[in-house]
Every structure is written in structure tokens, then in C-alpha cells.
């Protein structure tokens, strides 16, 4: 209680081992706690020993924890260690009556029951977990395993097949496939009608999960059997398009009898043709769409596409003419502002700056509220080297990427802002919500993932008054519930304490340390976190990137090799681990561009993080002389990366204005 009261009035003092625990550095925790004296130290050390494979020591240490608030977590560690040692009966005993926030204990107990040959006792609990997205795939697997353990082969095969089909991106689907092979019902199996139906169902699930690349081999295998399906040619063409195999998609659309029968399919055909690199063949397809389907949802974009293709091919004169044609025929079209902007930009690239500036003025007059207005305002100032124009960008669009460029042009810096004092949680609130005390202890011990579910249920009560909302938001930040913290704090962001919980800096100590090691802009990682995941540590992208800074598992494993022994990709969902590895990747990219002829290098680092360093090398290689960094950023040929750079710089501006330059 004394520890909690201290926490209420002032920030808890950070401990080296707790910071290491929160960022996944278990070897440092083990080194720092050779002889733990407090139960919270024993809990942290036991958890780390279990992660490092020393389950016997972990179970022994956890068994010695006497603090009633920490004992349930100690039992969880003991149960996991027992399962690791094939002691399922012991794990069942250790989890008897265990009830923790979240679902970790439920899943562990169900798994223990199944492995202890008591699967019928686990069945209801596992079925309930099928409605919980984060654990449904594993629950489905253990339901199937339980049926197999009971000798019900037909039920097991059916359940494993369901797991293989419904959870195609989960490692549990691969485990299900291995069990099916053992049971003599291997998947995929294109030799039977039933097998092909399963393959198609799995392929459709992969397509729905935006994993089209993995769906294509399944579809290719069953394609010879789809002769009577009139919808198949267009279906496979769309799948190939989603897999970004544009050459095959183009051919498939060309062969599909119904491609020209709708505006949507004809647009996809034209787009696949363009992305396959054949702009000349794509243009008449777009023209056909506009002519045949003039009132369709795709017609306006199809009319705009020829100009953009010429722009992308560096046919600047042709692009300007096509944009003029679009603007003449579609003066209020959806892409009219874009046409005006790209016409202006291509005129600038042609050296016709007066005409370019005039086009930018027209854009500002006609569409003052669109996103491109800030681009027009910045580049109009840039063409004339108008310092007042740069100042207007900073004033009117302070949190935009162009504000970052304007600040750079003006040499503007942001003074360091004094950190606000931690707002104390009202004692009455803590007394009324006893789980807060345990959550605080877990946070101070570097285990925010266990604290977070305990705190989630109190957020609504905390939001009933401003004082409690702001203080509780700080606590949620430390529990890695960044979105929950923003929800409570952002309505009061005019106050410094609220702003600190609204404009979040996750795992600041670890991020600052890594950034300092590489000479990296210390606020950049937070801007990346906002752009990549919206500050949601649980996010997985369609491509498989994970967590706060959206790291691919293979890259993360390479980064962790010498930094986080025992690393497993699932740890990327722990914000501290992800922040540490993601900042390391940014640092390495920053070091790569340290001597680049284009400076400042920050946009190069951002572009590399999104589009890849090799792509940045390629873009730089198109210039005879090193370009200005704003010119380079505007000319990035990947639309996604070009927008990404601006977006990240905009988030960075928000952080600079709030906290000052690092």
C-alpha cells in the first residue's frame, strides 16, 4: 500500500530490470536479479526464466510467491512451466479456480485439460473462446486435438479441417495440417471433390485476409476442375490482381468473357495492364470504359488515368495536355483537384515555374479545403522562395508534412518544453477500484501486458471527471493501452498533463536510449508508431507486419539476434519489444543515409522504412545532381511512400510542437 500511495502522488522510480522486462530483455533481468528479495522481483524473474526455457527454475521461483495479489500470476507461470515439462495434471491443478482478466488463464487451463485427457471438461470453455478473435485459432485447434485424444477420428478430422480453412494465416492452421496428415486426411488435396472444396474455401479466407499471394497456389491447383463455373475466369483474374501478379491478371482479364461486361471488371483490366507496365495498351481500355459506361462509378477515374500514366512515365508535356483534357471534360470531377495539382507539378518539373505557380493559385482558389491545398501553398512559396509563404504554411497547417519542410526552410526550431508533473490518481478512486493497486505493481515490474486487462474495466468510471480521466490516462499509457489513454486525455489536451497522455510517447526511456545510440531524431519513432499502427500494439497488417511499428517477423528476428536472446515473433505485440526493435531499424536506416548527398536525411529514413532502402537508392539514382530533399520527397514514384513520408513528417511536427526538438 505504501508503494501505491507513492505512485499516486509522483512517478514511480524506474528500475533498470523493470525497463529491461518491459522491452523483452530477459537476460538483463536475470543478470540484475540474481537473488530477488521481493515477490514482484520473483514474479518478473520467474516469467523471464520461463521465456528462456528454464521452466524448472521458473516453477520453483513462482511457487515461493506469497503476495495474495501476485499469486494468481505466479500460478499462471507455474502452470505454463509444468506444461513445458509435460506435467499436464500439475498444470490443471495449478489453474484450478484461477480467474484473471483477459483469456490467457482460460486458454492455458483448457490446453492443460486436453493434454491431461480431460478434453470434455475443456470443451465448453474452448467453444466460448471461439468468439474471441485473438485466441480463436488456438481454441479451435485444441477442440480438434481433444476430439482426436478421445478417439473420435471423424470429429477430429472435421475440426482440424475447419481450423485449416478458417484460420489460414495462423500457425495453428499449420499444426492442424500436420495432425490431418497423421490421421490420413492430408491437406491440401486436389484429388477429390471434398478436398478441392476445402482448398477453395481456404483460398477465399486468404483472399478475405488480404493474403492473395498465398491463395494463388491453391487456386492454380483446382483451376483445371472449374470448367463449368462461368464466374471462375473473372474470380481468378481478381485474385491474381489482389496478389499483385499484374501480368497474369492482365492475361486472365483478357481471356475472361465477361471482362468488358461491367465497368468494374473493365477498370480492373485497364489497371492491371497499366501496372504490368503497358501504359499504351491500358489507355484505350480506360477510353472504352468512359465511352461505354459514362455514368459508372469508375468513369471519372478512368478519364483521369491517362494523364497520370503519362506523368508516371515522365512524359510531362503529354501529361499536362491530358490533365487539361480531363479538366475541360470534368471540371467538377472527383479528380479535378488532383489533375490541377499534377499539372502544376509537371509544369514546375518542366521549368515553367510561373505557369506552375498560377496553376497552384487556381487550385487554392477552387479547392481551398482539400489536402492538396497545403502542397500548393508550400510549393507556391518554394517557387518564389517566399518566407512569408512558408510562415503561412506553418500557421495554417502546423501539423502537416509541409510544415516540417517549411520549418526547415526557415531554420525554425522548437524549444524544449518542460515535462509536466504526473497527475495523482484520487485516493477515493483507487479505494473503490482495488485492481488498480495490483496493476500498478505489475507496471512497475515491467509487465504492462498483465496490467492492461485489469485496468480496462475501470476506464469508464475514470472518465467521469477531468482530474481522474487525465491521471488514469497516464496509467493507461504505462499499461500500453495507448488508444484508451488518448480517449480519456485528448478532450483536455489544452492542459499540459493531458497532452502528454494524448500525444503518447510509448516506452520513452528505451526509445530515447536507442535513438541516442544511432544519433536518430528521438521523436521520429513516435511519429512512425502513429502512422503504422495508430498506436495499437495488437495490429497485424495484411502483409504480416506486426505491432506498434509494424515490423515483419523475419526483420524483427534479425534485429533481435544480438539484442533480445530468446525472442519469439509473438513478442512483437508487446509494445516495449516492438518499440525497441523498430527504433533500432530506424537507427540503422539513419546510419545508412548519414553521408547521403541529399540532406537533411530524415525523409530518406522515413521513405526507406516504408518503401525499402533499395527503392530509395533507385529513386536517388534517377537524378544527375543531388536534388533538394523536398523535391525528392515530392517525386517519390510510389504513391503510398510519397504520402507516407508526408504523413510521418506531419505527426513529427505535432510532437515537435508539443515537446520541442530533441
C-alpha positions in Angstrom: 0.0 0.0 0.0 2.9 2.4 0.8 4.2 1.8 -2.7 0.8 2.5 -4.3 0.4 5.7 -2.3 3.8 6.9 -3.5 2.7 6.1 -7.1 -0.5 8.2 -6.6 1.5 11.4 -5.9 4.6 11.0 -8.0 6.0 8.9 -10.8 7.4 5.6 -9.8 11.1 5.4 -9.9 12.2 3.3 -12.9 14.3 0.3 -12.3 16.8 -1.0 -14.8 15.5 -4.5 -14.6 11.8 -3.4 -15.0 12.7 -1.4 -18.1 14.5 -4.5 -19.5 11.5 -6.6 -18.6 9.1 -4.3 -20.4 11.2 -4.3 -23.6 11.8 -8.1 -23.7 15.4 -8.1 -22.5 15.2 -11.2 -20.2 18.9 -11.9 -20.0 19.3 -8.4 -18.4 16.5 -9.2 -16.0 18.2 -12.4 -15.0 21.6 -10.7 -14.6 20.0 -7.8 -12.5 18.1 -10.1 -10.1 20.5 -12.9 -9.0 18.8 -13.1 -5.6 15.4 -11.5 -5.7 14.1 -10.3 -2.3 10.6 -9.1 -3.2 7.7 -11.1 -4.6 7.4 -8.7 -7.5 11.0 -9.4 -8.4 10.5 -13.1 -8.1 7.5 -12.9 -10.4 9.4 -10.9 -13.1 12.4 -13.3 -12.8 10.2 -16.4 -13.0 8.4 -15.1 -16.1 11.7 -14.4 -17.8 13.2 -17.8 -16.8 10.1 -19.5 -18.3 10.6 -17.5 -21.6 14.2 -18.5 -21.7 13.3 -22.2 -21.4 14.4 -22.7 -17.7 10.9 -23.8 -16.7 12.0 -25.8 -13.7 13.6 -22.8 -12.1 10.6 -20.7 -13.1 8.1 -23.0 -11.4 10.2 -23.2 -8.3 10.6 -19.4 -8.0 6.9 -18.8 -8.7 5.9 -21.3 -6.0 7.6 -19.1 -3.4 5.5 -16.0 -4.1 3.2 -15.2 -1.1 1.7 -11.8 -2.0 -2.0 -12.6 -2.5 -2.3 -10.0 -5.3 0.5 -11.6 -7.3 -0.2 -15.3 -6.5 -2.6 -15.7 -9.5 0.1 -14.6 -11.9 2.6 -16.9 -10.2 0.2 -19.8 -10.6 -0.1 -18.9 -14.3 3.7 -19.1 -14.7 3.8 -22.4 -12.7 1.1 -23.9 -14.9 2.9 -22.9 -18.1 6.2 -24.3 -16.8 4.5 -27.6 -15.9 3.1 -27.9 -19.4 6.5 -27.2 -20.8 7.7 -30.2 -18.7 4.8 -32.4 -19.9 3.1 -32.2 -16.5 -0.5 -31.6 -17.7 -2.1 -32.8 -14.5 0.0 -30.4 -12.4 -1.0 -27.6 -14.8 -4.6 -28.4 -14.3 -4.2 -28.3 -10.5 -2.3 -25.0 -10.7 -5.0 -23.3 -12.7 -7.9 -24.6 -10.6 -10.2 -21.7 -9.8 -7.8 -19.2 -11.5 -9.7 -16.2 -12.8 -7.6 -13.4 -14.3 -8.7 -10.5 -16.6 -8.2 -11.5 -20.3 -8.2 -15.0 -21.6 -4.6 -16.2 -21.0 -5.6 -18.3 -18.0 -8.7 -19.8 -19.6 -6.8 -20.9 -22.7 -3.9 -22.3 -20.6 -6.3 -24.3 -18.4 -8.2 -25.7 -21.4 -5.0 -26.8 -23.0 -3.9 -28.5 -19.8 -7.2 -30.3 -19.5 -6.9 -31.5 -23.1 -3.4 -32.8 -22.6 -4.4 -34.4 -19.3 -7.0 -36.4 -21.3 -9.9 -34.5 -19.8 -11.0 -32.7 -23.0 -14.7 -32.9 -22.4 -14.2 -30.7 -19.4 -12.4 -28.2 -21.6 -14.9 -28.2 -24.4 -17.4 -25.6 -23.3 -14.6 -23.1 -22.3 -12.9 -23.6 -25.7 -16.1 -23.1 -27.6 -16.7 -19.8 -25.7 -13.2 -18.7 -26.8 -14.1 -19.1 -30.5 -15.8 -15.7 -30.2 -12.5 -14.1 -29.0 -10.6 -13.2 -32.2 -7.1 -13.1 -30.5 -7.3 -16.7 -29.3 -10.0 -18.3 -31.6 -7.5 -20.1 -33.8 -5.7 -21.8 -30.9 -9.1 -22.7 -29.2 -10.2 -24.3 -32.5 -7.0 -26.4 -32.6 -7.4 -27.7 -29.0 -11.0 -28.6 -29.7 -9.9 -30.7 -32.6 -7.0 -32.2 -30.5 -9.4 -33.1 -27.8 -11.6 -35.0 -30.2 -8.6 -36.9 -31.5 -7.5 -37.7 -28.0 -10.9 -39.2 -27.2 -10.6 -41.4 -30.3 -13.3 -39.6 -32.3 -11.4 -39.5 -35.6 -14.3 -38.2 -37.7 -14.9 -35.3 -35.4 -11.2 -34.6 -35.1 -10.7 -34.5 -38.9 -13.7 -32.2 -39.3 -12.4 -29.8 -36.6 -8.8 -29.8 -37.9 -10.1 -29.1 -41.4 -12.2 -26.2 -40.1 -9.1 -24.9 -38.4 -7.1 -25.2 -41.6 -9.7 -23.3 -43.6 -10.9 -20.7 -41.1 -7.5 -19.6 -39.7 -5.3 -19.8 -42.8 -2.7 -17.3 -41.5 -2.4 -18.7 -38.1 0.4 -21.1 -37.1 -2.4 -23.3 -35.6 -3.6 -24.0 -39.1 -0.2 -25.4 -39.9 -0.4 -27.6 -36.8 -3.9 -28.7 -37.8 -2.5 -29.7 -41.3 0.2 -31.7 -39.6 -2.4 -33.6 -37.5 -4.5 -34.2 -40.6 -1.6 -35.8 -42.3 -1.1 -38.1 -39.3 -4.7 -39.1 -39.4 -4.5 -40.0 -43.1 -6.5 -37.0 -44.3 -3.8 -34.6 -45.7 -4.5 -31.1 -46.9 -4.3 -29.6 -49.4 -5.8 -32.4 -51.5 -6.9 -31.6 -55.1 -7.6 -35.3 -56.0 -11.2 -35.3 -54.5 -14.2 -33.1 -54.8 -14.2 -32.7 -51.0 -10.5 -31.7 -50.9 -10.9 -29.2 -53.7 -13.9 -27.6 -51.9 -11.7 -27.2 -48.8 -8.9 -25.7 -50.9 -11.3 -23.2 -52.4 -12.8 -22.3 -49.0 -9.3 -21.7 -47.6 -8.3 -19.7 -50.6 -11.3 -17.4 -50.2 -10.4 -17.0 -46.5 -6.9 -16.0 -47.5 -8.3 -13.5 -50.0 -10.5 -12.0 -47.3 -7.5 -11.7 -45.1 -5.7 -9.9 -48.0 -3.2 -12.8 -48.3 -3.9 -13.3 -52.0 -0.3 -14.4 -52.7 -0.8 -17.5 -50.6 -4.2 -18.1 -52.1 -3.0 -18.3 -55.7 -1.2 -21.8 -55.5 -4.4 -23.3 -54.1 -6.5 -21.7 -56.9 -4.0 -22.8 -59.5 -4.2 -26.4 -58.2 -8.0 -26.6 -58.5 -8.3 -24.5 -61.7 -8.4 -27.5 -64.1 -11.6 -28.7 -62.4 -13.6 -25.4 -62.7 -14.5 -25.7 -66.4 -18.3 -25.4 -65.8 -18.1 -22.4 -63.4 -18.9 -19.3 -65.5 -17.7 -17.0 -62.8 -14.3 -18.6 -62.4 -12.3 -16.7 -65.1 -13.2 -13.3 -63.5 -12.8 -14.7 -60.0 -9.2 -15.9 -60.7 -8.4 -12.6 -62.5 -9.4 -10.6 -59.5 -7.4 -12.9 -57.2 -4.3 -12.5 -59.4 -4.8 -8.7 -59.3 -5.1 -8.8 -55.5 -1.9 -10.9 -55.4 -0.2 -8.1 -57.5 0.7 -10.5 -60.2 -0.4 -8.0 -62.8 1.0 -9.7 -65.8 -1.1 -12.9 -65.1 -4.1 -10.8 -64.0 -4.0 -8.9 -67.3 -4.0 -12.1 -69.3 -6.8 -13.5 -67.2 -9.0 -10.4 -67.7 -8.3 -10.6 -71.4 -9.4 -14.2 -71.5 -12.5 -13.8 -69.3 -15.6 -13.5 -71.5 -17.3 -11.1 -69.0 -14.5 -8.6 -68.5 -16.0 -6.0 -70.8 -19.4 -6.6 -69.4 -19.1 -4.3 -66.4 -17.3 -1.0 -65.6 -15.7 -2.6 -62.6 -14.0 -5.5 -64.4 -13.0 -3.4 -67.3 -11.4 -0.9 -64.9 -9.5 -3.7 -63.2 -8.3 -4.9 -66.6 -7.1 -1.5 -67.5 -5.4 -1.0 -64.2 -3.7 -4.5 -64.3 -2.5 -3.6 -67.8 -1.0 -0.3 -66.6 0.6 -1.9 -63.5 2.1 -4.6 -65.8 3.9 -1.7 -67.4 2.0 -1.4 -70.7 0.6 2.1 -70.5 0.0 2.2 -74.2 -2.4 -0.7 -74.1 -4.1 0.5 -70.9 -5.1 3.9 -72.3 -7.7 2.6 -74.9 -9.2 0.4 -72.2 -9.7 3.4 -70.0 -11.2 5.3 -73.0 -13.5 2.4 -73.7 -14.8 2.5 -70.1 -15.5 6.2 -70.3 -17.3 5.7 -73.6 -19.3 2.6 -72.8 -20.0 3.3 -69.1 -20.0 7.1 -68.8 -22.2 7.2 -65.7 -20.4 4.4 -63.8 -18.5 4.9 -60.5 -15.3 4.2 -62.4 -15.7 6.5 -65.3 -14.3 9.6 -63.7 -11.1 7.9 -62.5 -10.7 6.2 -65.9 -10.8 9.6 -67.5 -8.1 10.9 -65.2 -5.8 7.8 -65.5 -4.2 8.7 -69.0 -2.8 11.9 -67.6 -1.4 10.2 -64.5 0.1 7.4 -66.6 2.0 10.0 -68.7 3.1 11.8 -65.5 4.3 8.5 -64.1 6.2 7.7 -67.3 7.8 11.2 -67.2 6.1 12.3 -70.4 5.5 15.7 -68.7 4.3 17.5 -71.8 1.8 14.8 -72.6 0.7 14.7 -69.0 -0.1 18.4 -68.9 -2.1 18.0 -72.1 -4.1 15.1 -70.7 -4.7 16.9 -67.4 -6.1 19.8 -69.4 -8.3 17.4 -71.3 -9.6 15.9 -68.1 -10.3 19.4 -66.5 -12.1 20.5 -69.7 -14.4 17.5 -69.7 -14.7 17.0 -65.9 -14.4 20.5 -64.3 -16.1 19.3 -61.1 -14.9 15.7 -61.3 -13.6 13.7 -58.3 -10.0 14.0 -59.6 -10.2 17.7 -60.7 -8.1 18.9 -57.8 -5.6 16.1 -58.4 -5.4 17.0 -62.1 -4.8 20.7 -61.3 -2.1 19.7 -58.8 -0.2 17.3 -61.1 -0.5 19.7 -64.0 1.1 22.4 -61.8 3.8 20.0 -60.6 4.7 18.8 -64.1 4.9 22.4 -65.2 7.4 23.0 -62.4 9.4 20.0 -63.4 9.5 21.4 -67.0 10.9 24.6 -65.6 7.8 26.6 -66.2 7.5 27.9 -62.7 5.4 31.0 -63.4 2.7 28.8 -65.1 3.1 26.2 -62.3 2.6 28.9 -59.6 -0.5 30.1 -61.4 -2.0 26.6 -61.5 -1.3 26.3 -57.8 -3.2 29.6 -57.2 -6.1 28.2 -59.2 -6.1 25.1 -57.1 -6.1 27.1 -53.9 -9.0 29.3 -55.2 -11.2 26.4 -56.3 -10.4 23.8 -53.7 -9.1 25.6 -50.5 -10.1 22.7 -48.2 -8.6 19.7 -50.0 -5.4 18.1 -48.8 -3.5 19.2 -51.9 -4.1 22.8 -50.9 -1.2 22.7 -48.4 1.0 21.3 -51.2 0.0 24.1 -53.5 0.6 26.7 -50.8 4.0 25.3 -49.9 5.3 24.9 -53.4 4.0 28.3 -54.4 6.1 29.7 -51.6 9.0 27.5 -52.6 8.9 28.6 -56.3 9.2 32.3 -55.2 11.4 31.5 -52.1 8.7 33.4 -50.1 9.5 33.3 -46.4 6.1 34.7 -45.6 4.6 31.9 -47.6 6.5 29.3 -45.6 5.2 31.1 -42.4 1.7 30.8 -43.7 2.1 27.0 -44.1 3.3 26.8 -40.5 0.4 28.9 -39.3 -2.4 27.3 -41.3 -1.2 23.7 -41.4 1.0 23.3 -38.4 0.8 19.5 -38.2 1.3 18.8 -41.8 4.4 17.3 -43.6 4.7 20.5 -45.5 5.0 22.4 -42.2 8.1 20.3 -41.5 9.6 21.4 -44.8 8.6 25.0 -44.2 10.2 24.9 -40.7 13.4 23.5 -42.3 13.4 26.2 -45.0 13.0 28.9 -42.3 15.5 27.3 -40.0 12.8 27.2 -37.3 13.4 25.1 -34.2 11.2 24.2 -31.3 12.4 24.9 -27.8 12.4 22.1 -25.3 9.2 22.0 -23.2 9.3 21.3 -19.5 7.7 17.9 -18.7 4.5 18.2 -16.7 4.3 16.6 -13.2 2.5 13.4 -13.0 -1.2 14.0 -12.1 -2.1 11.9 -9.0 -4.9 9.4 -9.1 -7.5 10.4 -6.4 -7.3 8.1 -3.4 -11.0 7.6 -3.4 -11.0 6.2 -6.9 -8.2 3.8 -6.1 -10.0 2.6 -3.0 -13.1 2.0 -5.0 -11.2 0.0 -7.7 -8.9 -2.4 -5.9 -7.5 -3.9 -9.0 -5.6 -0.6 -9.7 -3.1 -1.5 -6.9 -2.1 -4.8 -8.4 -2.0 -3.2 -11.9 0.4 -0.6 -10.6 2.7 -3.2 -9.1 2.7 -5.1 -12.4 3.5 -2.0 -14.4 6.4 -1.1 -12.1 7.7 -4.6 -12.6 7.7 -4.2 -16.4 4.7 -6.4 -17.0 2.1 -4.0 -18.5 0.5 -6.7 -20.6 -0.8 -8.3 -17.4 -1.8 -4.9 -16.0 -3.7 -3.8 -19.1 -6.8 -6.1 -18.9 -7.1 -5.3 -15.2 -7.4 -1.5 -15.9 -9.6 -1.7 -19.0 -12.8 -2.3 -16.9 -12.3 0.9 -14.9 -11.8 3.3 -17.7 -15.5 4.3 -18.0 -15.5 5.2 -14.3 -12.3 7.1 -14.6 -13.7 9.2 -17.5 -16.5 10.7 -15.3 -14.4 13.7 -14.2 -11.5 15.5 -15.8 -9.0 15.1 -12.9 -9.4 11.4 -12.7 -9.5 11.0 -16.5 -6.2 12.7 -17.0 -4.4 10.8 -14.2 -5.9 7.5 -15.3 -4.8 8.2 -18.9 -1.2 8.3 -17.7 -1.7 4.9 -16.0 -3.1 3.5 -19.3 -0.1 4.8 -21.2 2.1 2.8 -18.9 -0.1 -0.2 -19.3 0.3 0.1 -23.1 -3.3 0.9 -23.7 -2.4 4.0 -25.8 -5.8 4.3 -27.5 -7.6 4.1 -24.2 -5.3 6.8 -22.8 -6.0 9.1 -25.8 -9.7 8.6 -25.5 -9.6 9.9 -21.9 -6.9 12.6 -22.2 -7.4 14.2 -25.7 -10.6 16.1 -24.8 -8.5 18.0 -22.3 -5.3 18.3 -24.4 -5.1 22.1 -23.8 -3.7 21.1 -20.4 0.0 20.0 -20.5 -0.7 16.9 -18.3 -3.5 15.8 -20.6 -1.4 16.5 -23.8 1.3 14.2 -22.5 -1.2 11.3 -22.4 -2.9 12.3 -25.7 0.3 12.7 -27.8 1.8 9.5 -26.5 5.5 8.6 -26.3 5.4 4.8 -25.7 8.4 3.4 -23.8 10.2 6.7 -23.8 13.3 5.6 -21.9 14.0 2.7 -24.2 13.3 4.7 -27.4 15.4 7.6 -26.3 18.4 5.3 -25.5 18.3 3.5 -28.8 17.8 6.8 -30.7 20.7 8.3 -28.9 22.9 5.3 -29.9 22.3 6.0 -33.6 22.0 9.8 -33.5 18.4 9.4 -34.6 15.8 12.2 -34.2 14.3 11.0 -30.9 10.7 11.9 -31.7 10.7 10.1 -35.1 9.8 6.6 -33.7 6.6 8.0 -32.2 5.6 9.6 -35.5 6.2 6.2 -37.1 4.1 4.4 -34.5 1.2 6.8 -35.2 1.4 6.3 -39.0 2.0 2.5 -38.8 -0.5 1.2 -36.2 -2.4 4.2 -34.9 -0.7 3.3 -31.6 -2.4 -0.1 -31.4 0.1 -2.7 -30.3 -2.2 -5.6 -31.4 -2.4 -4.7 -35.1 -1.3 -7.2 -37.8 -1.1 -5.9 -41.4 -2.3 -7.9 -44.5 1.4 -8.4 -45.3 2.0 -9.9 -41.8 3.7 -6.8 -40.2 3.1 -6.8 -36.5 2.6 -4.5 -33.6 3.2 -0.8 -32.8 5.8 -0.1 -35.6 4.6 -2.9 -37.9 7.7 -5.0 -38.1 7.9 -8.1 -40.3 8.8 -11.2 -38.1 11.9 -12.0 -40.1 13.3 -8.5 -39.9 12.5 -8.4 -36.2 14.3 -11.7 -35.6 17.4 -10.3 -37.3 17.2 -7.2 -35.2 16.7 -9.2 -32.0 19.5 -11.6 -32.7 22.2 -9.8 -30.6 19.8 -7.7 -28.6 17.0 -9.9 -27.3 18.0 -13.6 -26.9 15.1 -15.9 -26.8 13.0 -13.6 -28.9 9.8 -15.0 -30.4 7.8 -13.1 -33.1 4.6 -13.1 -30.9 6.5 -10.7 -28.7 6.1 -8.1 -31.3 2.7 -7.5 -29.8 4.4 -6.3 -26.7 4.8 -2.5 -27.2 8.1 -2.3 -25.4 9.7 -5.0 -27.5 8.3 -3.6 -30.8 9.3 0.0 -29.9 12.9 -1.1 -29.1 13.3 -3.1 -32.3 11.5 -0.6 -34.5 13.7 2.2 -33.3 16.8 0.1 -33.9 15.7 -0.4 -37.5 15.2 3.4 -37.9 18.6 3.9 -36.4 20.2 1.6 -38.9 18.5 3.3 -41.8 19.6 6.7 -40.4 23.1 5.5 -40.3 22.9 4.2 -43.9 22.0 7.7 -45.1 24.4 9.6 -42.9 26.6 10.6 -45.7 24.0 10.9 -48.4 24.3 13.9 -50.7 20.7 14.8 -50.0 20.2 16.4 -46.7 18.6 16.5 -44.2 18.3 12.8 -44.4 15.2 12.3 -42.3 12.8 11.9 -45.3 15.2 9.3 -46.7 14.9 7.4 -43.5 11.1 7.6 -43.5 10.9 6.6 -47.2 13.2 3.6 -46.6 11.1 2.4 -43.6 8.1 2.2 -45.9 9.3 1.6 -49.4 12.7 0.0 -48.7 16.2 1.3 -48.8 16.9 -0.2 -52.3 13.9 1.8 -53.7 15.3 5.0 -52.2 18.7 4.2 -53.8 16.9 3.7 -57.1 15.0 7.0 -56.8 18.1 8.9 -55.9 19.8 7.3 -58.9 17.5 9.0 -61.4 18.9 12.4 -60.6 22.0 13.8 -62.4 22.7 16.1 -59.5 21.5 15.6 -55.9 18.0 17.1 -55.5 16.7 19.2 -52.7 15.1 17.0 -50.1 11.6 18.4 -50.6 11.9 18.0 -54.4 13.0 14.4 -53.9 10.1 13.7 -51.5 7.5 15.1 -53.9 8.9 13.0 -56.8 8.8 9.6 -55.0 7.2 7.3 -57.6 5.5 5.0 -55.1 2.2 6.8 -54.2 2.0 5.1 -50.9 5.5 6.0 -49.9 5.2 9.6 -51.1 2.1 10.1 -48.9 3.7 8.1 -46.1 6.6 10.5 -45.9 4.3 13.5 -45.6 2.1 11.8 -43.1 5.0 10.8 -40.8 6.5 14.3 -41.0 3.1 15.7 -40.1 3.0 13.5 -37.0 6.6 14.6 -36.2 5.6 18.2 -36.4 2.9 17.5 -33.8 5.4 16.0 -31.4 7.9 18.8 -32.1 5.4 21.5 -31.2 4.3 19.6 -28.1 7.7 18.6 -26.7 10.3 20.6 -28.5 13.2 19.4 -30.6 15.2 16.5 -29.2 
